[in-house]
Amino acid sequence: MFQGSTALTLDAKGRLAIPTKHRELINGQSTGKLVLTGHPDGCLLLYQSATFDGVRSRLIEISDTNSQVASWKRVIVGMAEETEADAQGRVLITPELRKYAGMETQLMMVGQGNRFEVWSEAAWNQQL
């Protein structure tokens, strides 16, 4: 279970270092395979790959005749990027996802049980 919040710094190559306290859990349950995607609130979501597979399956099953559902699918499924943590526990955030979430250098990583939300520090402070 992912919980708690951590202030982080995005490196010059656009990589996010997963806090040490969460690396073992991520590596043990997903062998480092992760999915980063957008969230309609303007943050990014970081899932273990197997968890995201279930989320994606459930989301795809919902009829998108409702414009809000279609919008959620467009962002969550359409922006999903598979990634893997490197040996130092860093995950590359693609330029497209960084642009979507307005990320520059200072970030907040917030545990939400089965996933993390990753916010630009400014957006996190604003929504609080």
Buried (B, 14 or more C-beta within 10 A) or exposed (E): EBEEEBEBEBEEEBBBBBBEEBBEEBBEEBEBBBBBBBBEEBBBBBBBBEBBEEBBEEBEEEEBEEEEEEEBBEBBBEBBBEBEBEEEBBBBBEEEBBEBBEBEEBBBBBBEEBBBBBBBBBBBEEEE
